Amino acid sequence: MPTAARLIAALSMALVAIAVSFLIMPLMPEGTAFGYFVPFNAALGVLIGWVWVGRHVGRGVVNAINNGLTGAALLVLWGLFFQGAWEMFRLAMRNRYDGPFEALSAIFVIGLDFFFVMAVPHVLLALVIGGIFCGLVTENAARRWR
C-alpha cells in the first residue's frame, strides 16, 4: 500500500544511488561507455527504497539506521548483480564464453571485479552516510505522516 514513508524511502534511496553512481564513474577505466548506468541505478534505488526500506518503518531510530544500511547493502548487491549480468550478456554476444554455465558463473566474477573497483573509502563512506540518511528520513516521514 502506498504511504508517504515508502515514497520518501524510494526518493532518498534513488538519490543515494545517483550520488554513488557518479562517484563510481571516475573509477572505471577511461573510455567506458556508461549508457543507462545512472538511470538504471536510480530505478533500482527507487525499487529497493519502496519495497525494502519503506516497508520496515516505525520501529525506532536504531532500527531506522539499520534499515537504511540494509537498503544501501541491497542496492550494492543488486546493482553488482545486474551490472555484472549486463556485462556478461555484452561479452556473450561477442562469443567470449564456451557454454552457458561459464557465462552464468561469469556474472559473479564480473560483479566481484566491479566490487573491487568501487570498494574505495569515499564510495563506501557515501553508501554508509546515504543509507543512514535514507533510514532516518524515512522514519521521520513515517512518524510525521501516519
matplotlib code that plots the C-alpha trace (Angstrom):
import matplotlib.pyplot as plt

x = [0.0, 1.4, 2.5, 4.4, 7.2, 7.5, 7.6, 10.3, 12.3, 12.1, 13.2, 16.0, 17.4, 17.3, 19.3, 21.9, 22.1, 22.6, 25.3, 27.2, 26.9, 28.6, 31.3, 31.9, 32.1, 35.6, 37.0, 36.2, 38.7, 38.9, 36.6, 34.0, 30.6, 28.1, 24.9, 22.0, 24.2, 22.9, 19.2, 19.2, 20.8, 18.3, 15.4, 17.0, 17.2, 13.5, 12.6, 14.7, 13.5, 9.9, 10.0, 12.5, 13.2, 9.6, 8.2, 10.3, 9.5, 8.0, 10.4, 12.6, 15.8, 18.2, 16.1, 15.8, 19.6, 19.9, 17.1, 18.9, 22.2, 20.5, 18.9, 22.3, 23.8, 20.9, 21.5, 25.1, 24.4, 21.6, 23.5, 26.5, 24.4, 22.6, 25.6, 27.6, 24.7, 24.7, 28.4, 28.2, 25.5, 27.6, 30.6, 28.4, 27.2, 30.8, 31.2, 33.6, 32.2, 32.3, 29.0, 26.0, 27.4, 30.6, 28.6, 26.4, 29.4, 31.0, 28.1, 29.5, 33.1, 32.4, 30.3, 33.2, 35.6, 33.2, 33.0, 36.8, 36.7, 34.1, 35.5, 37.3, 36.8, 34.9, 32.3, 31.8, 31.5, 28.9, 27.0, 27.0, 26.1, 23.5, 22.0, 21.8, 20.2, 17.7, 16.7, 16.3, 14.4, 12.0, 11.5, 10.8, 8.3, 6.6, 6.1, 5.1, 2.5, 0.7]
y = [0.0, 3.4, 5.5, 8.7, 6.7, 4.5, 7.5, 9.2, 6.0, 5.5, 9.0, 9.1, 5.7, 6.9, 10.0, 7.7, 5.6, 8.6, 10.1, 6.8, 6.2, 9.5, 8.6, 5.2, 6.6, 8.2, 4.9, 2.9, 2.6, 5.5, 5.2, 3.2, 3.8, 4.1, 4.3, 3.9, 3.3, 6.2, 5.9, 2.2, 2.5, 5.3, 3.0, 0.2, 2.7, 3.5, -0.1, -1.0, 2.1, 1.3, -2.4, -2.8, 0.5, 1.8, -1.4, -1.6, 1.7, 2.7, 0.7, 3.4, 5.3, 2.4, 0.2, 3.0, 3.3, -0.5, -0.4, 2.3, 0.5, -2.7, -0.8, 0.5, -3.0, -4.3, -1.5, -2.6, -6.3, -6.0, -3.3, -5.5, -8.5, -6.6, -4.7, -8.0, -9.7, -6.8, -7.0, -10.8, -10.5, -8.0, -10.3, -13.4, -11.6, -11.5, -15.2, -14.9, -18.0, -21.7, -22.5, -21.3, -22.3, -20.4, -17.4, -17.6, -18.0, -15.0, -12.8, -13.3, -12.9, -9.7, -8.5, -9.2, -7.3, -4.3, -4.5, -4.3, -1.2, 0.5, -0.6, 2.7, 4.7, 7.6, 5.4, 3.2, 6.2, 7.7, 4.5, 4.4, 8.0, 7.8, 4.7, 6.2, 9.4, 7.3, 5.3, 8.4, 10.4, 7.5, 7.0, 10.7, 10.6, 7.6, 9.4, 12.7, 11.4, 8.4]
z = [0.0, -0.9, 2.1, 2.5, 4.1, 1.1, -1.3, 0.8, 1.1, -2.7, -3.5, -0.9, -1.9, -5.6, -4.5, -2.8, -5.9, -8.2, -5.9, -5.6, -9.4, -10.1, -7.5, -9.2, -12.8, -12.5, -11.0, -14.1, -17.0, -19.3, -22.3, -20.5, -22.1, -19.2, -21.2, -18.8, -15.7, -13.6, -14.6, -14.0, -10.6, -9.7, -10.7, -8.6, -5.7, -6.1, -6.1, -3.1, -1.2, -1.9, -1.3, 1.5, 3.3, 3.1, 4.5, 7.6, 9.3, 12.6, 14.8, 16.3, 15.4, 15.8, 13.6, 11.1, 10.8, 10.4, 7.8, 5.8, 5.9, 4.8, 1.9, 0.9, 1.1, -1.1, -3.5, -3.9, -4.1, -6.7, -8.6, -8.9, -10.0, -12.7, -13.9, -14.0, -15.9, -18.4, -18.9, -19.2, -21.9, -23.8, -23.7, -24.6, -27.7, -28.8, -28.2, -25.3, -23.4, -24.3, -22.8, -20.8, -17.4, -18.0, -18.9, -15.8, -13.5, -15.2, -13.8, -10.3, -11.3, -13.2, -10.2, -7.9, -10.2, -10.2, -6.3, -6.1, -8.3, -6.2, -2.8, -2.1, 1.1, -0.4, -2.2, 0.9, 3.1, 0.8, 0.9, 4.7, 5.2, 2.4, 4.0, 7.4, 5.9, 4.0, 7.0, 9.3, 6.7, 6.1, 9.8, 10.2, 7.4, 8.9, 12.2, 10.7, 8.1, 9.6]

ax = plt.figure().add_subplot(projection="3d")
ax.plot(x, y, z, "-o")
ax.set_aspect("equal")
plt.show()
